[in-house]
Amino acid sequence: MVVEGKTAGPVELLLLEGLRRATMAAVRAAWLPEEAVTGASGGPARRAMVEALERLPMAGIIVAGTGQRGDVAALFAGQRLGPQDGPLIFDYVVDPMEGATNTVEGQTNALAAVAAVPRGALFDPGPALYMEKLVVPPVARGLVDPGQSVPDRISALAGALGRAREDLVVYVLDRPRNGRLIDELRGEGVRLALYPAGDLAGAILAGQPDSGIDALMGTGGVTEGLLAACAVRAMGGGFFARLDPQLRTEALTLQRAGFDTDQWHGLDELVRSPTALFSATGLSTGRLLEGPGRIGTALCLHSLIACGTTGEWATVTSHVPVQMV
């Protein structure tokens, strides 16, 4: 989908290429042999992403990240990146090793991902760790919503796609927190794509037309949810989310901070600007992207980039000389 009459400006194009290079840098670092020894810690990948984002000529601040304040390579919420003397222009969402365990165990759908939106336009999840999501492709946007029961969602989705219920494929994280939902979906006769991790890839696939995934439902990470919201906004899909704490301590912290965990938020609340930029590079081969591989003397990397201003998205294959890795 391309938004009629909209073009990306030079700053957007520069930043989008910078985001792609940041996700590529994270994957290259994670691909190094020493990272395989350290497991899913992701230290080299985080440091590589920090360094790449720091080189951009515009400043931004992380709204949702993957670490704790004080660790220079953690990519924590509130961390400033880029020039220290200029105004903050962008909000970042970052995850240099989404599905890190998948990478170590050779499983699918792991990504390095980053998104940027104009400063103040991104939903701030505060101390939340988990988020329930509902994602559908563009043709079902406005027809499927979280106020519906699971059977009604499936009926609406089948009607929008013009397919039988048993032909629908719903992506769900195969975790105990989603057990009741999985049982309900099975009762509706739909096919399930169950994965132990990687709901960012699942959400992006659900937001695309004709991807083989017709919807994503269930609870996963907050950072992954906001990353996916930025990508799905560019693709024209439908996206809803609500904060869904999994521990009593998380629930109490959110309550004290004034968050309503019963409220569902649509795309216009989660990403309050069309200028949403997104990049992901495959860490392990999955349904969305292929993982890194050597071709001769080069490392082959596969990325997906999306620009909300134009509604354009594309997959890009890069060949990086191994001696540069």
N, C-alpha and C positions, 0 to 999 in steps of 0.2 A: 504494500500500500504506500502510495506517495501522496502527501497532502498537497492538493492543487495550489500552485502559486507560491509554494514555500521552498526556500533554498537555505542550505546551511551556510553560515557566515565563516570567515577565515578563522576566527577564534574557535568556533565549534569544530571545524575540520582539524585544526591543529591539536585540540584537546582529544578528539576521538582517536587520532593516530597515536597520541601520547598514551592514551589508555590501552590501546592494543599493544604497544611496546611494553607497557608495564605488566600486562598479563603474560606476554611472551617471556619477559625476563623472569617472572616467577616460575613459569614452567621449566625454563632452561635451568634455573637454579635447583629446582626440585628433581630434575633429571640427573644431576650430577651423582656419581657413585656414592659420595660421602653422605648424601641425604638419605639414600636407601638404608644406610647403617643407623642413622638417627631416628628412623621411623617416621611417624606422623607429626613430629614436632613442628615442621614447617619453617624452622628458623631461617635457612638460606632463602627460601621462597619469599618470606616476609621481607627480609633485608633487601632482596632484589627489587621487590615492588616498591618499597619505600624509596630506594635510590632512584628508580625510574620516575616516580611521581614528583620527587623533589626537583628533578631537572626541568620540569615544565615551567614556562615563564609566567604562569598565573597561580595564585594562591588558593588553597581550598582547605576545608576542615572536615575530618571524618565524623560522620553522624552515627554510623554503625560499622563496627569493625570486628576484629577477631582476638583481641588481647587486652591486657591490663595496662593502665597508665603507669609509666615509669620504665617500661621495656622499650628501648629505642626502636626495636624491630617489630613491635607488637601490633602496630596499626590499630590503636585503641580509639574509642569515641572521644572526641575533643582534641585529637592530635592535629596540628597544623602542618600542611605540606606545601612546598613551593616557597617563593620569596617571602621573607619574614617582614619586610618593610612595606609591602603593598596591601591593598584591601583584600579581604576574603571574597572571592568571586563564586566559588563553587562549594557545594556539599558533596562529599564522597561517601560511597558505600564500598567496602573492600573485603575481599576474601581470597587470599593468595593460594589457599589449598582447600577449596570446598569439596568435601568428600575425601579428606586426607587419608582416612583409614582405607578407603577404596583403593587409593593409589598404592599404599604399602602392600595390600593383600591382593593386588591385581584384579580388583573388581572394576565395575563400569561407572561412567557418568561423573567422574571427578573433573573439576574445572578450577582454573584460576580466573577470578572475575573482579571487575571494578565498574562502578557507575558514577556519573557526575551529573548534577542538576544545579541550576542557579541557586546561589546562597539563599536559604530560608524557604525553599520550595519543596523540601523533602520532609515527610513525616518523621518526627523524632520519637523513637520508641523508648527513650529513657533507659531504665535498667532492665527492660524486658529481654528475655532470652528466647522465648518460643512464640510462634504465631501460627494460627490456623488460616489456611488459604483455600480459595476456590478460584480456579483459573479455567477459562474456556476460550475457544478460538473466536476470531472476529465475527463469524456468521452467527454465533450464539450470544454475542455481547448484547446486554439489555434484555435477554430472554431467560437467562439462568441467573439466580441470585441466592444469597445465603438465607434469605427469609423463607425459602421453600424447604420442605422436607426433602430427604434424600430421594424418595420415590418421585416427587414432583420435579426435582432437579433433573433426574434421569429422563423423565418424560419430556421436559422442555428441551433438553439437549438432543434427544432423539428426533424431536420435531424440527428443531433448527437445522440439524444435519441431514434430515430426510433419510434416516437409517433406523433399522430395528434396534431395540434395546440390547439384544444379545450381540450386536455387531460393534457396540461402543467399547472403547478401551479407556479406563480411568487409571491414572498414575497415583499411587499411594505409597508413602514410606511404610515399610513393613516393621512397624514398631508397636509395642504394647499400647501406647497412647492412642493409636489409631485402630485398635482391635474392634471396637464396636462399629466404627464406620465401615471397616472391611467386611464385617458380617452383614451389615445392611446392604452394601453394594452387591455382595454375592447373592443376597436374597432377591435383588432386582434383576439378576441374570446377566449383568454386564461382565465383560472380561477385565481382569485386573492386571496392571503392570506393577508388580510389587518389587521394591528395591530397599535394601537396608539403609541407604543414604543416597544423596544426590538429588534432592527435590528441587534444586535450582534448575538443573537440566530438565527435569520433568515439567516444571512450571513454564519454562520457555517453550518446550515442545507443545504443551497444551495451548499456549497463546498463539501458535502458528497455525495457519490453515493447512490441512492435509498432511500433518506430520506423522500420523499413525497413533498419536495420543490425543484423545478427544476432550479430556479434562484432567485437572489435578485437584485432588481434595485431601484434606487432612492437615495435621500439625507438624511443622518443622521449625527450623531456626529463623529468628527475626532477620538477621543479616541476609540470609538467602532469600527471604521474602521481599525485602526492599530491593535487592539486586534484580530479582525477577520482575518486580513491578516496573522498574525502569525499562527493562527489555520489552515487556509485554505492551507497555504504553506505546512504544515505537511501532510494534507489530500490529496494533489495532485490536488486540484481544481484550477479553473481559477479565478483571482481577478484583477480588475482594479479600480482605484480611482482617483478622481481629487478634489482639494479644491474647495468648492462651498459656498462662503460667502453668508449669508442671510440678512445681514444688511450693509448699506453703510459704516458705521464706520469700520466694519470688512474687507470689500473689500479694503478700503483705507489703512488700516494698513498692509494688505498683499501686496498691490502694493508697498508701501514704503519699505517693507522688501525684495522686489525683487522676490516675488512668482508669478508664472504664473498660473492663475486660469483656463485657457483653456486647460492646458496640462494634459493628462491622464497618470497615472503611473501604470506599471504592477508590478507583485509580485517581480520580480528581482530588481526593484527600491525601493519598499516599505520595503522589508526585504532582505537585501543584504548578507544573510548568510543562509545556510541550517540549522544551529544550532538555530532554533527557538523553544522555549519551551512555552507551553501554559497550563493554567488550568482555569476552570470555575466550580463553584458550584451553583446549583439551589437555587434561592431565592424564586421563586414561580413556581408552576408546569406549564410547557409549552410543546411545541412540541419537545424541545431539551432535557430538564432535568426535573425531578420532584423536587418540593420544599421540604423543611424540614418537617419532621413529627415525632411524638413520637411513638415509638414502645416499650411498657413496660416502662422500666426505662432508655431507650436510645433515643437520638435524631438521626434520620436517615437522612443522607445527601448524595446527589448524585452529583458526579463530573465527568467532562470530562477532560482528559489530553491528550496532543499531543506532539510528539517529531519530529522536522523537520529532524534531522540527520538520523533517521531510517525510517521516514514516518509512524510511528506507532501512533495510537490513541486508547483510551479505555475509557469506562465509569466505574466508581468505586463507590461502595456504602459503606458508612462508618456508623458505629453505635457508637455514642459517649455517654457515661454515662451522664445523665442529670445533675448530681451533679458537673460535670466538666464544664458545660456551664455557 
